[in-house]
Amino acid sequence: MKPLKYYLSPHFFLKFVEGKLVLWDYKNHNQFLIKDAYLQRLTEISHEKEGSSSPLDKELLSLNIITESPPEPSAWKWDVLSQIYHLGVQDLAMPSTESTEEWIADYIHFCKGLDVTPETFFVELEGEKITLPKPEPEKYLSTPLWETFKKRKTSRNFDGMSISLPLLSTLLYAAFGLIHGDWNEEENAPFLRLGFRKSYPSAGAVHPVEAYVIAMNVEGLEQGIYHYSSHTHQLIKRGNPLSSQELIKLLGGQFFAKGIAAGIFLVGHFEKAWSKYKHSRSYRDIFLEAGHGSQNFLLAATAANLKTWVTAYFFDSAVSDKLHLTAEIEAPLIFLGIGHGDASSIPQKIINHLTKNK
């Protein structure tokens, strides 16, 4: 009988870890140390046009590393790196019980095992501290919600006019500050609080997304780069001023950043999240949180009659250098621009180019 032809699973990669070769089956969440004989057999299968067999095949089949049928053609249109993450964080192990009481007991056991203290949740950075004016939401954010929804849009024409420091203070507080004050819910429950509250949700209430302000034209505030300390409502000076051209270069040549009064880089501080959640699935929660926070900031700015712009296109390493981030464990996620101007989303320069080259 003709030997079967085997096919490699498309859902694994090989990686050296501490001098040992590991096969990582990212779809099924399995990792295996690979000995030379197994690596050789996988190499043979990858090159074979005709069927062959090996004593190792039965084990490889049982582990879903090889199959007897060719894999279905992939409909994935991005690169392999994105697919590895997309599939690698799906279908985590589910609780083994349907009992609510047992689920609660398991969750409490999980919480008790965390090596987290409340002191780890707030980012403390070195630098000159600037206490912001008291937020004035009643003065700046009184536009009705539905009207704010309808007015919010991306604008790419800013005129360079300034905004006031009290207004910036209010926007930062509304979107990223501790607007709820003390979180007293735990007073009536026998557990330790491991988180805090802002105006948007955060997985585990750890809020790993921090706001870094690029002050371009704010009355009462020197141009420069600042970190917003949410728990003290202060700005911490982190870097020298950026010219418009420097900022535009960081943003990949997006010239419509010219004329903004201030920008915000939302930065993921990953160690805050993995101190509580160890699985890489939580990585995507940080991007979701950046989306929540950016929308709150954009809506608050819109309610204050400012024009807003948002982009996720920039040179990550260059931005990290300017913000003095620890590149491996902190990263810029999104940029928000605010200021005065008109509401057009297409810059006149682009319209002129299209007209000229019609």
PyMOL commands that set and color helices and strands:
alter all, ss='L'
color gray80, all
select helices_A, chain A and resi 36-47+57-62+80-88+100-112+118-121+137-140+145-151+165-176+185-188+203-205+244-250+255-257+270-274+281-303+316-323+348-356
alter helices_A, ss='H'
color red, helices_A
select strands_A, chain A and resi 7-8+12-17+20-25+30-33+66-67+129-131+163-164+209-215+218-219+224-229+234-239+262-269+307-311+330-339
alter strands_A, ss='S'
color yellow, strands_A
deselect
rebuild
show_as cartoon
